[in-house]
Amino acid sequence: MAIDQILKERGKRYGEFLELAKITQNLKDVLRAAPKWNSLPEDVQEALDMIQHKIGRILNGDPNYIDSWHDIIGYARLVEQRLEKENGS
């Protein structure tokens, strides 16, 4: 499939990219302004970034697209798994 066709399909699902970028960057700015952001482990920072990206897609596009919700759960689960391993759970 040509890249332009893929982008067109994604646009239908997630909305206009420029608007998505604006929403997502604003959400991430809130994270980075938090007092403890710089002390968070890298996996927590990345999971939170990715969750904000998925939230941006939900806000800008199809809120009923279940994969977006699964992805949010998945990123949280990855951090949870590390914490369980570290805590011997």
N, C-alpha and C positions, 0 to 999 in steps of 0.2 A: 504494500500500500504506500502510495506517495505521501511524503511528509505533510503536504498541504491538506490532503484528505484527513490524515490523522489529526492535525490541528483543528480542522473544521469540526470533526466529531467531538473532540475534547471541548471545544468552545460551546457546543450544544449542551454538553453535560455539566461543565464547570463555569460557564459564563465567559464574558470578555476577559482576556488575560490581563489587560492593563488595570482593570478594576480589581481583579483577583489579587494582583501584585500589590496594589494600594492597601487593600484590606489586610492581607497577610503581613506586609511589612509593618503596618500599624500594630497588629497583634504582637508581633515579635518585638517591637519597640517597648511595649508594656513589659514583656518578660525581662528584657535587658536593663530596664530601669529599676527592677526589683533589687533591694539591698543585697540579697544573697546570691544573685545570678552568677557572679564570678566565682563563687565558692562551690557551685554545684558540680558534680562529676560530669565529664563530657557526655556520657550516655544519657544522663538526665537532661542536659541542655539540648542534645540532639532530638531526643524523644519529644520534649516540649516544643521545639521548633517544628518538627514534623506534624505534631498534633495541631499547632496553629495553622499550618499549611492546609491540613484537612478541614479545619473549621472554616478557613477562608473559602475553600471550595464549596462547603455546605452553604455558607452565607451568600455566596455569589452565584451559585448554580442550583443543582437539584438536591434539595435537602432530604429527599427520599431515596437517594442512591445508597444502598446498603453497604457497598464496599467502602465508602468513606467512613462510615461508622465502625466497620470491622477494622479498618486501618488504625483508627484512633485507639481502639481496644488493643490492637497488636503492639503498638509502640509503648503503651502503658505496661503491657504484659512483659515486654523485654526488660524493662527496668525492674519490674516485680521479680522476674526470674533471677536476675543478678542479686537482688537483695535477699531473696530466699536462699540462694547458694551461700552468700556471705554469712547469713545468720543460721545456717544449718537447718533450715526448715524443709 
